[in-house]
Amino acid sequence: MFAVEVRDHIMIGHSLPAEVFGPARGMHGATFTVDAAFISEQIDEHGLVVDIGIATELLSEVLDPLRYQNLDELPELEGKFTTTEFLCHHIFEKLSEQVRSGKLSDNGRVRSIRISLQESHVARAWFEGEI
């Protein structure tokens, strides 16, 4: 398997209103490092999985609606526990839509995407799925 991985980050505010989350139940901020890996079984005639510049732009576009937002106030996320794991899947879904629409210009090579969110130097979560 081949992969190209690009990185960005987001700063958000949110709360996780359930007893299981302990002190994170209240409003708090988080800065996530976001990695998106585009995975393919093959590379093109130029030796590429995807163009890194395009991949970087698409990830940025997907993250823009989340940047500097209170996730508790976004209608799309209403009633959701916006855990790191949940956000990985949410970003995966949005990025997959971009790839399926042809915005990656990969000619169908990318078969799966892995989204990783690092929330600190000791903890990260990821979601990987086929598109």
KASUL-V993927 format. One record per residue. SS is DSSP state (a for helix, b for strand, c for the rest). NEAR is the number of other C-alpha atoms within 12 Angstrom. Layout:
SS&NEAR, SS&NEAR
This chain:
c&15, b&21, b&27, b&32, b&27, b&28, b&27, b&28, b&27, b&32, b&25, b&30, b&26, b&32, c&29, c&27, c&20, c&16, a&11, a&11, a&16, a&12, a&13, a&20, a&20, c&16, c&20, b&21, b&23, b&27, b&24, b&33, b&30, b&37, b&35, b&41, b&37, b&44, b&32, b&27, c&17, c&22, c&23, c&18, c&11, c&10, c&13, c&23, c&32, c&35, c&26, a&22, a&17, a&23, a&36, a&27, a&21, a&32, a&40, a&26, a&22, a&30, a&34, a&20, c&23, c&33, c&25, c&20, c&22, b&25, a&31, a&26, a&20, c&19, a&13, a&14, a&21, c&15, c&16, c&22, c&22, c&35, c&32, a&32, a&24, a&22, a&34, a&34, a&27, a&31, a&38, a&36, a&27, a&27, a&39, a&35, a&21, a&26, a&31, a&23, c&16, c&19, c&24, c&27, c&22, c&29, c&21, c&24, c&30, b&37, b&27, b&30, b&39, b&35, b&42, b&34, b&38, b&28, b&26, b&14, c&11, c&8, b&14, b&22, b&25, b&29, b&26, b&27, b&24, b&23, c&23
